[in-house]
Amino acid sequence: MTAQSADAVTHLLDRYRAVRGRSEYLCEPLEIEDYGVQSMDDASPIKWHLAHTTWFFETFVLKPYLSGYTAFQPEYEYLFNSYYNGVGQPFPRSHRGHLSRPTVAEVFSYRERIDEAVVGLIIDTRDDSEALLRVELGLHHEQQHQELMLTDIKHHFAQNPLYPVYRSTNVAQERQVGPLRYQSVDGGIVPVGAASGFCFDNELPRHDELLPSFQLADRLVTNGEFLEFVRDGGYQASNLWLSEGWSIIQAQHWQHPRYWREQDGEWFEFRLSGLKPLQVSAPVVHLSAHEAFAYAAWAGARLPTEFEWEKVAVDAEPMAAPDNCFVESESYHPVGCDLLADDLGCRELFGQVWQWTSSSYAPYPGYKTLPGTLGEYNGKFMSSQLVLRGGSIATPREHLRVSYRNFFYPPDRWQFSGLRLAKDG
């Protein structure tokens, strides 16, 4: 093993232990009763997340690359397969909360056994093999599920009139927010997509896009600004909404963002730290794309395309963002950063809230899926979804990069999603 490859393996080993440990750290505030709840079809029990991410390493790393490996429990291939039809028939997603067995203790034992095998495989690897690349993919996959664990816990707790507390955190003071301003951005031919380092296949190939000149808001939309939209009858104004969005808010009686509550004329917001007074200066969060489109129309603006967002964000790497933007801060709720009158340029591009764009989640020109069953990771979902950019308060900082493309369906609003405005010209 060369010195370079030895360093790479050591780094990967450290990352593996840290990421896997982070998932279990997120479970520390939970009671045993919390692990098996599935509060809606789009969410999954925490026990399932812990097992599925482990199944990923077992299925795509150990089975093909560890000589003589035998399955920990053959039935787990069915129970904890998410959507990989090339592996076999998955257990129905909507029924994941029906499973009292395996127990939580058995799932943790499963994680421990698979971790021992993967660590051994990493240590014994003699070069930069496909096995190591798959371990890296598995770690980014687990970080995605760590964010889902937090959003699913929040949705679960929000159904309870006791408003349970996941972790107590200090409520930040209202920040100083200047008036929203627009930065003019020159158009032209711009490169988009991943240039180097790890990326998902949907970020490739890097290619050129032709952009007209445009304007991008210098910050995220705040709770206070969105409250003006609510009070102005935005949820009753059909002319602001796309047809599908209007049908949804009529059928589901939406009147405000998902976790807002009005009590005796005062507004509150459910957080992972419990029910708190609404902070008007914080970025608005838990919006569907339909709500984002409607607000933009009301504000005389629009949502940016993902390429407009990337052109501006390329000069604002995630590592340069304030510490309170990401999950490592353990605030578990967006608070934003101070935005004073003399601040220049676009801020809050990374972390805080995922930013809806108007771009359809579609393949880049020349896109190729990963070979084999792993080709189902992203490509099969390139239909009827929209791209979000930038990461959120539930995202690990190291998981993000400028080219990262998240995607959800337009009605989805249980994620930490918000918006930034754009204009033409």
C-alpha positions as a Python dict, from the first residue, in 0.01 Angstrom:
ca = {
    (1, 'M'): (0, 0, 0),
    (2, 'T'): (144, 338, -95),
    (3, 'A'): (161, 624, 154),
    (4, 'Q'): (-103, 810, -42),
    (5, 'S'): (-347, 520, -48),
    (6, 'A'): (-278, 446, 320),
    (7, 'D'): (-373, 805, 407),
    (8, 'A'): (-687, 778, 196),
    (9, 'V'): (-791, 456, 368),
    (10, 'T'): (-724, 603, 713),
    (11, 'H'): (-930, 909, 628),
    (12, 'L'): (-1215, 693, 501),
    (13, 'L'): (-1202, 477, 813),
    (14, 'D'): (-1225, 783, 1037),
    (15, 'R'): (-1513, 920, 830),
    (16, 'Y'): (-1695, 590, 840),
    (17, 'R'): (-1684, 574, 1218),
    (18, 'A'): (-1781, 940, 1254),
    (19, 'V'): (-2079, 927, 1018),
    (20, 'R'): (-2212, 599, 1153),
    (21, 'G'): (-2169, 729, 1507),
    (22, 'R'): (-2355, 1048, 1417),
    (23, 'S'): (-2669, 851, 1329),
    (24, 'E'): (-2668, 690, 1671),
    (25, 'Y'): (-2597, 1023, 1840),
    (26, 'L'): (-2913, 1164, 1680),
    (27, 'C'): (-3105, 884, 1853),
    (28, 'E'): (-2982, 963, 2205),
    (29, 'P'): (-3278, 1190, 2299),
    (30, 'L'): (-3533, 930, 2186),
    (31, 'E'): (-3734, 696, 2404),
    (32, 'I'): (-3784, 338, 2292),
    (33, 'E'): (-4144, 421, 2194),
    (34, 'D'): (-4021, 680, 1942),
    (35, 'Y'): (-3825, 439, 1722),
    (36, 'G'): (-4115, 259, 1555),
    (37, 'V'): (-4358, 542, 1476),
    (38, 'Q'): (-4443, 626, 1114),
    (39, 'S'): (-4655, 941, 1119),
    (40, 'M'): (-4722, 951, 743),
    (41, 'D'): (-4637, 749, 433),
    (42, 'D'): (-4358, 988, 330),
    (43, 'A'): (-4183, 945, 664),
    (44, 'S'): (-4012, 634, 800),
    (45, 'P'): (-3960, 502, 1152),
    (46, 'I'): (-3622, 588, 1301),
    (47, 'K'): (-3559, 217, 1349),
    (48, 'W'): (-3606, 169, 976),
    (49, 'H'): (-3358, 447, 889),
    (50, 'L'): (-3094, 286, 1113),
    (51, 'A'): (-3149, -53, 953),
    (52, 'H'): (-3179, 67, 593),
    (53, 'T'): (-2852, 260, 595),
    (54, 'T'): (-2688, -53, 734),
    (55, 'W'): (-2854, -266, 468),
    (56, 'F'): (-2702, -34, 207),
    (57, 'F'): (-2347, -116, 321),
    (58, 'E'): (-2428, -485, 349),
    (59, 'T'): (-2590, -503, 4),
    (60, 'F'): (-2362, -280, -203),
    (61, 'V'): (-2028, -319, -23),
    (62, 'L'): (-2002, -642, 175),
    (63, 'K'): (-2191, -884, -46),
    (64, 'P'): (-2001, -802, -366),
    (65, 'Y'): (-1658, -725, -217),
    (66, 'L'): (-1604, -927, 103),
    (67, 'S'): (-1506, -1279, 10),
    (68, 'G'): (-1714, -1545, 183),
    (69, 'Y'): (-1960, -1296, 333),
    (70, 'T'): (-2299, -1438, 437),
    (71, 'A'): (-2606, -1225, 501),
    (72, 'F'): (-2666, -1119, 862),
    (73, 'Q'): (-3036, -1197, 825),
    (74, 'P'): (-3161, -1286, 473),
    (75, 'E'): (-3508, -1143, 543),
    (76, 'Y'): (-3357, -797, 600),
    (77, 'E'): (-3297, -774, 225),
    (78, 'Y'): (-3675, -752, 189),
    (79, 'L'): (-3758, -549, 501),
    (80, 'F'): (-3500, -274, 460),
    (81, 'N'): (-3474, -237, 83),
    (82, 'S'): (-3610, 108, 2),
    (83, 'Y'): (-3672, 110, -373),
    (84, 'Y'): (-3400, -99, -543),
    (85, 'N'): (-3602, -328, -766),
    (86, 'G'): (-3280, -477, -901),
    (87, 'V'): (-3216, -621, -554),
    (88, 'G'): (-3567, -759, -511),
    (89, 'Q'): (-3918, -663, -409),
    (90, 'P'): (-3907, -395, -134),
    (91, 'F'): (-4131, -411, 173),
    (92, 'P'): (-4418, -160, 121),
    (93, 'R'): (-4310, 187, 228),
    (94, 'S'): (-4642, 275, 387),
    (95, 'H'): (-4619, -33, 614),
    (96, 'R'): (-4278, 33, 766),
    (97, 'G'): (-4440, 149, 1088),
    (98, 'H'): (-4621, -185, 1121),
    (99, 'L'): (-4303, -371, 1216),
    (100, 'S'): (-4243, -419, 1588),
    (101, 'R'): (-3973, -672, 1501),
    (102, 'P'): (-3682, -668, 1461),
    (103, 'T'): (-3652, -485, 1790),
    (104, 'V'): (-3451, -168, 1835),
    (105, 'A'): (-3185, -370, 2016),
    (106, 'E'): (-3167, -613, 1724),
    (107, 'V'): (-3126, -326, 1478),
    (108, 'F'): (-2837, -185, 1680),
    (109, 'S'): (-2680, -532, 1688),
    (110, 'Y'): (-2718, -544, 1309),
    (111, 'R'): (-2540, -210, 1279),
    (112, 'E'): (-2257, -329, 1504),
    (113, 'R'): (-2202, -650, 1309),
    (114, 'I'): (-2202, -474, 970),
    (115, 'D'): (-1972, -201, 1102),
    (116, 'E'): (-1717, -462, 1209),
    (117, 'A'): (-1723, -617, 863),
    (118, 'V'): (-1699, -286, 674),
    (119, 'V'): (-1415, -160, 894),
    (120, 'G'): (-1228, -483, 830),
    (121, 'L'): (-1285, -448, 456),
    (122, 'I'): (-1157, -89, 457),
    (123, 'I'): (-845, -186, 651),
    (124, 'D'): (-769, -476, 415),
    (125, 'T'): (-821, -273, 97),
    (126, 'R'): (-493, -238, -94),
    (127, 'D'): (-578, 25, -349),
    (128, 'D'): (-842, 278, -449),
    (129, 'S'): (-1089, 10, -541),
    (130, 'E'): (-1456, 24, -629),
    (131, 'A'): (-1525, -101, -276),
    (132, 'L'): (-1387, 221, -125),
    (133, 'L'): (-1588, 431, -368),
    (134, 'R'): (-1902, 249, -260),
    (135, 'V'): (-1820, 304, 106),
    (136, 'E'): (-1795, 677, 33),
    (137, 'L'): (-2130, 668, -146),
    (138, 'G'): (-2279, 483, 150),
    (139, 'L'): (-2160, 753, 388),
    (140, 'H'): (-2322, 1030, 185),
    (141, 'H'): (-2633, 815, 164),
    (142, 'E'): (-2636, 785, 544),
    (143, 'Q'): (-2595, 1161, 583),
    (144, 'Q'): (-2903, 1207, 367),
    (145, 'H'): (-3090, 974, 600),
    (146, 'Q'): (-2965, 1164, 905),
    (147, 'E'): (-3147, 1468, 771),
    (148, 'L'): (-3455, 1254, 707),
    (149, 'M'): (-3435, 1122, 1062),
    (150, 'L'): (-3466, 1478, 1195),
    (151, 'T'): (-3750, 1574, 960),
    (152, 'D'): (-3936, 1252, 1038),
    (153, 'I'): (-3892, 1292, 1414),
    (154, 'K'): (-4022, 1648, 1384),
    (155, 'H'): (-4329, 1539, 1187),
    (156, 'H'): (-4395, 1261, 1438),
    (157, 'F'): (-4365, 1492, 1740),
    (158, 'A'): (-4576, 1763, 1576),
    (159, 'Q'): (-4877, 1529, 1570),
    (160, 'N'): (-4873, 1518, 1950),
    (161, 'P'): (-5064, 1793, 2136),
    (162, 'L'): (-4798, 1768, 2410),
    (163, 'Y'): (-4547, 1908, 2155),
    (164, 'P'): (-4259, 1686, 2276),
    (165, 'V'): (-3906, 1825, 2287),
    (166, 'Y'): (-3640, 1639, 2091),
    (167, 'R'): (-3348, 1845, 2224),
    (168, 'S'): (-3374, 2166, 2422),
    (169, 'T'): (-3186, 2452, 2258),
    (170, 'N'): (-3153, 2819, 2338),
    (171, 'V'): (-3384, 3036, 2133),
    (172, 'A'): (-3177, 3290, 1942),
    (173, 'Q'): (-3265, 3656, 1971),
    (174, 'E'): (-3436, 3827, 1683),
    (175, 'R'): (-3164, 3923, 1435),
    (176, 'Q'): (-3120, 4244, 1243),
    (177, 'V'): (-3254, 4213, 890),
    (178, 'G'): (-3235, 4492, 639),
    (179, 'P'): (-3480, 4532, 353),
    (180, 'L'): (-3457, 4264, 87),
    (181, 'R'): (-3241, 4376, -203),
    (182, 'Y'): (-3156, 4224, -538),
    (183, 'Q'): (-2809, 4164, -675),
    (184, 'S'): (-2776, 4207, -1052),
    (185, 'V'): (-2597, 3917, -1216),
    (186, 'D'): (-2463, 3927, -1570),
    (187, 'G'): (-2572, 3649, -1801),
    (188, 'G'): (-2359, 3446, -2036),
    (189, 'I'): (-2235, 3092, -2078),
    (190, 'V'): (-2166, 2941, -1735),
    (191, 'P'): (-2033, 2596, -1640),
    (192, 'V'): (-2256, 2397, -1403),
    (193, 'G'): (-2224, 2059, -1237),
    (194, 'A'): (-1954, 1892, -1031),
    (195, 'A'): (-1596, 1974, -1129),
    (196, 'S'): (-1402, 1739, -899),
    (197, 'G'): (-1426, 1532, -583),
    (198, 'F'): (-1717, 1318, -468),
    (199, 'C'): (-2056, 1387, -622),
    (200, 'F'): (-2376, 1203, -700),
    (201, 'D'): (-2439, 1098, -1058),
    (202, 'N'): (-2715, 1360, -1097),
    (203, 'E'): (-2452, 1636, -1068),
    (204, 'L'): (-2280, 1515, -1386),
    (205, 'P'): (-2166, 1574, -1647),
    (206, 'R'): (-2033, 1924, -1598),
    (207, 'H'): (-2159, 2128, -1889),
    (208, 'D'): (-2233, 2480, -2007),
    (209, 'E'): (-2564, 2663, -1969),
    (210, 'L'): (-2663, 2991, -2136),
    (211, 'L'): (-2815, 3231, -1884),
    (212, 'P'): (-2975, 3571, -1949),
    (213, 'S'): (-2891, 3843, -1700),
    (214, 'F'): (-3098, 3816, -1383),
    (215, 'Q'): (-3137, 3945, -1029),
    (216, 'L'): (-3111, 3734, -713),
    (217, 'A'): (-3230, 3836, -367),
    (218, 'D'): (-2950, 3901, -122),
    (219, 'R'): (-3107, 3680, 148),
    (220, 'L'): (-3379, 3427, 225),
    (221, 'V'): (-3743, 3522, 279),
    (222, 'T'): (-3822, 3561, 650),
    (223, 'N'): (-4112, 3451, 868),
    (224, 'G'): (-4220, 3812, 905),
    (225, 'E'): (-4236, 3863, 530),
    (226, 'F'): (-4427, 3542, 480),
    (227, 'L'): (-4664, 3639, 762),
    (228, 'E'): (-4754, 3948, 559),
    (229, 'F'): (-4849, 3714, 274),
    (230, 'V'): (-5068, 3511, 512),
    (231, 'R'): (-5238, 3819, 656),
    (232, 'D'): (-5293, 3963, 308),
    (233, 'G'): (-5501, 3659, 215),
    (234, 'G'): (-5234, 3484, 12),
    (235, 'Y'): (-5381, 3141, 83),
    (236, 'Q'): (-5721, 3259, -43),
    (237, 'A'): (-5599, 3428, -364),
    (238, 'S'): (-5638, 3171, -642),
    (239, 'N'): (-5462, 3393, -896),
    (240, 'L'): (-5131, 3347, -711),
    (241, 'W'): (-5128, 2969, -718),
    (242, 'L'): (-5046, 2706, -977),
    (243, 'S'): (-5347, 2489, -1051),
    (244, 'E'): (-5212, 2186, -867),
    (245, 'G'): (-5113, 2397, -569),
    (246, 'W'): (-5457, 2560, -549),
    (247, 'S'): (-5624, 2218, -556),
    (248, 'I'): (-5398, 2093, -278),
    (249, 'I'): (-5450, 2385, -43),
    (250, 'Q'): (-5825, 2361, -94),
    (251, 'A'): (-5832, 1987, -29),
    (252, 'Q'): (-5593, 1998, 268),
    (253, 'H'): (-5702, 2336, 408),
    (254, 'W'): (-5358, 2492, 418),
    (255, 'Q'): (-5362, 2841, 571),
    (256, 'H'): (-4996, 2885, 672),
    (257, 'P'): (-4663, 2699, 671),
    (258, 'R'): (-4669, 2346, 806),
    (259, 'Y'): (-4559, 2395, 1165),
    (260, 'W'): (-4710, 2736, 1239),
    (261, 'R'): (-4979, 2761, 1505),
    (262, 'E'): (-5201, 3060, 1590),
    (263, 'Q'): (-5315, 3083, 1952),
    (264, 'D'): (-5515, 3377, 2087),
    (265, 'G'): (-5395, 3600, 1805),
    (266, 'E'): (-5029, 3512, 1855),
    (267, 'W'): (-4820, 3303, 1616),
    (268, 'F'): (-4607, 3010, 1726),
    (269, 'E'): (-4387, 2763, 1543),
    (270, 'F'): (-4319, 2402, 1635),
    (271, 'R'): (-3949, 2323, 1645),
    (272, 'L'): (-3751, 2019, 1750),
    (273, 'S'): (-3708, 2209, 2078),
    (274, 'G'): (-4086, 2239, 2124),
    (275, 'L'): (-4352, 2501, 2049),
    (276, 'K'): (-4194, 2849, 2041),
    (277, 'P'): (-4309, 3202, 1954),
    (278, 'L'): (-4264, 3272, 1585),
    (279, 'Q'): (-3942, 3464, 1520),
    (280, 'V'): (-4022, 3712, 1248),
    (281, 'S'): (-3658, 3764, 1147),
    (282, 'A'): (-3579, 3393, 1097),
    (283, 'P'): (-3598, 3236, 750),
    (284, 'V'): (-3938, 3087, 675),
    (285, 'V'): (-3919, 2708, 661),
    (286, 'H'): (-4127, 2399, 582),
    (287, 'L'): (-4279, 2541, 265),
    (288, 'S'): (-4392, 2341, -33),
    (289, 'A'): (-4288, 2453, -379),
    (290, 'H'): (-4648, 2559, -435),
    (291, 'E'): (-4628, 2799, -138),
    (292, 'A'): (-4293, 2927, -263),
    (293, 'F'): (-4433, 2992, -612),
    (294, 'A'): (-4740, 3167, -468),
    (295, 'Y'): (-4535, 3390, -240),
    (296, 'A'): (-4302, 3483, -526),
    (297, 'A'): (-4600, 3581, -740),
    (298, 'W'): (-4742, 3789, -454),
    (299, 'A'): (-4404, 3960, -409),
    (300, 'G'): (-4375, 4047, -779),
    (301, 'A'): (-4084, 3811, -826),
    (302, 'R'): (-4014, 3448, -916),
    (303, 'L'): (-3806, 3154, -802),
    (304, 'P'): (-3453, 3125, -941),
    (305, 'T'): (-3355, 2842, -1168),
    (306, 'E'): (-3102, 2600, -1026),
    (307, 'F'): (-2843, 2731, -1273),
    (308, 'E'): (-2893, 3091, -1163),
    (309, 'W'): (-2849, 2980, -803),
    (310, 'E'): (-2532, 2786, -886),
    (311, 'K'): (-2377, 3076, -1078),
    (312, 'V'): (-2402, 3297, -771),
    (313, 'A'): (-2320, 3026, -516),
    (314, 'V'): (-1998, 2920, -686),
    (315, 'D'): (-1823, 3208, -507),
    (316, 'A'): (-1970, 3115, -166),
    (317, 'E'): (-1849, 2768, -70),
    (318, 'P'): (-2027, 2586, 219),
    (319, 'M'): (-1710, 2590, 430),
    (320, 'A'): (-1725, 2972, 440),
    (321, 'A'): (-2082, 2985, 575),
    (322, 'P'): (-2142, 3069, 944),
    (323, 'D'): (-2136, 2779, 1189),
    (324, 'N'): (-2503, 2822, 1281),
    (325, 'C'): (-2615, 2721, 932),
    (326, 'F'): (-2575, 2343, 961),
    (327, 'V'): (-2666, 2046, 1176),
    (328, 'E'): (-2335, 2058, 1361),
    (329, 'S'): (-2464, 2368, 1545),
    (330, 'E'): (-2730, 2146, 1707),
    (331, 'S'): (-2982, 2430, 1691),
    (332, 'Y'): (-3207, 2218, 1464),
    (333, 'H'): (-3391, 2526, 1342),
    (334, 'P'): (-3294, 2803, 1099),
    (335, 'V'): (-3219, 3138, 1259),
    (336, 'G'): (-3037, 3313, 974),
    (337, 'C'): (-2742, 3545, 1011),
    (338, 'D'): (-2732, 3919, 1074),
    (339, 'L'): (-2795, 4111, 753),
    (340, 'L'): (-2721, 4478, 796),
    (341, 'A'): (-2766, 4762, 551),
    (342, 'D'): (-2399, 4767, 453),
    (343, 'D'): (-2382, 4396, 368),
    (344, 'L'): (-2309, 4341, 2),
    (345, 'G'): (-2387, 4044, -221),
    (346, 'C'): (-2600, 3736, -164),
    (347, 'R'): (-2600, 3572, 178),
    (348, 'E'): (-2749, 3258, 334),
    (349, 'L'): (-2673, 3054, 23),
    (350, 'F'): (-2573, 2744, 221),
    (351, 'G'): (-2747, 2591, 519),
    (352, 'Q'): (-3049, 2727, 707),
    (353, 'V'): (-3316, 2605, 458),
    (354, 'W'): (-3319, 2416, 130),
    (355, 'Q'): (-3411, 2669, -139),
    (356, 'W'): (-3677, 2575, -391),
    (357, 'T'): (-3589, 2649, -752),
    (358, 'S'): (-3815, 2655, -1055),
    (359, 'S'): (-3605, 2386, -1226),
    (360, 'S'): (-3743, 2043, -1297),
    (361, 'Y'): (-3534, 1758, -1163),
    (362, 'A'): (-3411, 1633, -1499),
    (363, 'P'): (-3089, 1473, -1628),
    (364, 'Y'): (-2807, 1694, -1744),
    (365, 'P'): (-2711, 1657, -2114),
    (366, 'G'): (-2511, 1337, -2147),
    (367, 'Y'): (-2618, 1206, -1805),
    (368, 'K'): (-2535, 843, -1730),
    (369, 'T'): (-2658, 649, -1429),
    (370, 'L'): (-2424, 445, -1213),
    (371, 'P'): (-2374, 91, -1345),
    (372, 'G'): (-2586, -193, -1211),
    (373, 'T'): (-2848, -166, -939),
    (374, 'L'): (-2691, 151, -797),
    (375, 'G'): (-2818, 321, -1112),
    (376, 'E'): (-3154, 333, -932),
    (377, 'Y'): (-3014, 575, -670),
    (378, 'N'): (-3110, 896, -851),
    (379, 'G'): (-3198, 851, -1215),
    (380, 'K'): (-3532, 676, -1172),
    (381, 'F'): (-3671, 977, -984),
    (382, 'M'): (-3619, 1229, -1263),
    (383, 'S'): (-3989, 1288, -1313),
    (384, 'S'): (-4239, 1535, -1163),
    (385, 'Q'): (-3998, 1675, -904),
    (386, 'L'): (-3824, 2009, -855),
    (387, 'V'): (-3465, 2086, -758),
    (388, 'L'): (-3371, 2245, -426),
    (389, 'R'): (-3028, 2391, -356),
    (390, 'G'): (-2807, 2495, -67),
    (391, 'G'): (-2869, 2255, 223),
    (392, 'S'): (-3043, 2322, 554),
    (393, 'I'): (-2999, 2342, 930),
    (394, 'A'): (-3038, 1962, 931),
    (395, 'T'): (-2760, 1903, 674),
    (396, 'P'): (-2398, 1822, 767),
    (397, 'R'): (-2170, 2093, 634),
    (398, 'E'): (-1923, 1845, 480),
    (399, 'H'): (-2208, 1678, 289),
    (400, 'L'): (-2270, 1987, 74),
    (401, 'R'): (-2107, 2134, -235),
    (402, 'V'): (-2207, 2397, -490),
    (403, 'S'): (-2329, 2141, -744),
    (404, 'Y'): (-2547, 1941, -497),
    (405, 'R'): (-2900, 1884, -632),
    (406, 'N'): (-3171, 1788, -386),
    (407, 'F'): (-3517, 1706, -518),
    (408, 'F'): (-3870, 1672, -385),
    (409, 'Y'): (-4224, 1680, -517),
    (410, 'P'): (-4389, 2024, -527),
    (411, 'P'): (-4642, 1950, -245),
    (412, 'D'): (-4372, 1827, -3),
    (413, 'R'): (-4319, 2053, 296),
    (414, 'W'): (-4203, 1840, 586),
    (415, 'Q'): (-3843, 1904, 482),
    (416, 'F'): (-3648, 2212, 596),
    (417, 'S'): (-3735, 2397, 275),
    (418, 'G'): (-3772, 2771, 219),
    (419, 'L'): (-3713, 3019, -60),
    (420, 'R'): (-3507, 3293, -214),
    (421, 'L'): (-3652, 3528, -474),
    (422, 'A'): (-3527, 3619, -820),
    (423, 'K'): (-3622, 3858, -1099),
    (424, 'D'): (-3547, 3897, -1467),
    (425, 'G'): (-3300, 4150, -1605),
}
